[in-house]
């Protein structure tokens, strides 16, 4: 996945204040991916400095969840 792909996905899901490091998305703030009908996460996350919401989807795997969530 290219950086442009990542930027496009972040834009689609209103993910802001992020950086890309080694293909992982680090976010300073909350990530809201709940109620999107997702079967898998659209990105791989590194550190999320906030809350990470991904409930009420159809996830079949937790691949891509943040390596660390800090509040």
Order of alpha helices (4+ residues) and beta strands (2+ residues): alpha-beta-beta-beta-beta-beta-beta
